[in-house]
Each structure stands twice: as structure tokens, then as C-alpha cells.
Amino acid sequence: MDKPSVYLDTTIISAYWYEGADVSSLARRLKTREWWEEESGHFSVWIAVVTVDELRAGRFPRQADCLTMVRRLRVLPTTRLVRDIAAELFDKGVIPRSKQGDAFQMAASAAHEIDYLLSWNYAHLANPIAQAQLEQICRARGLRVPLLVSPEQIPQVRFGQTIRRLKRHD
């Protein structure tokens, strides 16, 4: 049986390499590294080109490490379906037009029927409102709906939780 799939939002890669002094960001780094080291092997791990593009933008500490990390991951193609879903996310107000990367990451995970979208972005991705709206979009297209989760919410083997492929909703 195939491993469940997980899409890593840009915030996961950034959190892994974070070196600042902000306490909440340090906690995210700890949780991200813990998930990566202990749980990521139970998943088929994916990113999209938009993830790489966001990490290439600007200059920030450990940027080279972020880019090296994503080069080792499989990349989902940006298909017409991805672009169509991103446009629908904008049109329905799920994600603001100013957050193109967020829309394309959500759209890629939906179009490719990824099981989990892992993110620290609670504003636009990992929240119940976005989840409900994404479910409507996916159901209308007959797609399996990814669960939008943080590293604290995704099922974990070390806690005795079952990790499985999500079922398609009819």
C-alpha cells in the first residue's frame, strides 16, 4: 500500500531552519524538526515549484539550507487543474489575491489529491474555515480533500495514531 502523502508548505521548510530569538518561532522549529526526524518517513513527501520560488525570494539566514532541503523533495507539477483551483480559491475569497503562494500550495495539494497539507500558516491554510471551503471546491470536482494541518495536528505513529490515505468523498 502506498504511504499517505504530505505536502510541505513553505512555512515548514522555513521553520525547520529558523535561528532567531522569537519564542513561538523557536517552538515551531522544535516541533517541525521533531516531526521531520520522527514522522516524515511514514509519508510520501511533496512540494511544488511555488515552494522553491518563495524560498528563493529575498535574502534570509539559512536560505541556502532551505533550498538544499527542497531540492531533495519531489515536486508536484503546476497543471491546468492547479491553476484552475487557485483561481477558484481567489474568486471565492478563500485566500486573498495578495497571497498567490498560499493559493497555489493549497491548489497543488488538492489537484494532486495529497492527503495532508502541512503548514504553520494558520491565517490562510491550516484552519477550519479554509478546510471547509476547500472541501466544497474538491467535492465539486470529485477530488479527495487534503487535510490542512500543522505538525502538532498531523497523525503521528509515535503517539500510536494510525496514518492512512484519506478516502475520496462522494
Secondary structure as GFF3:
##gff-version 3
##sequence-region A 1 170
A	DSSP	beta_strand	5	8	.	.	.	ID=ss1
A	DSSP	alpha_helix	10	17	.	.	.	ID=ss2
A	DSSP	alpha_helix	23	38	.	.	.	ID=ss3
A	DSSP	three_ten_helix	40	42	.	.	.	ID=ss4
A	DSSP	beta_strand	44	48	.	.	.	ID=ss5
A	DSSP	alpha_helix	49	56	.	.	.	ID=ss6
A	DSSP	alpha_helix	63	71	.	.	.	ID=ss7
A	DSSP	beta_strand	74	76	.	.	.	ID=ss8
A	DSSP	alpha_helix	80	91	.	.	.	ID=ss9
A	DSSP	alpha_helix	100	111	.	.	.	ID=ss10
A	DSSP	beta_strand	116	118	.	.	.	ID=ss11
A	DSSP	alpha_helix	128	141	.	.	.	ID=ss12
A	DSSP	beta_strand	147	149	.	.	.	ID=ss13
A	DSSP	three_ten_helix	157	159	.	.	.	ID=ss14
###
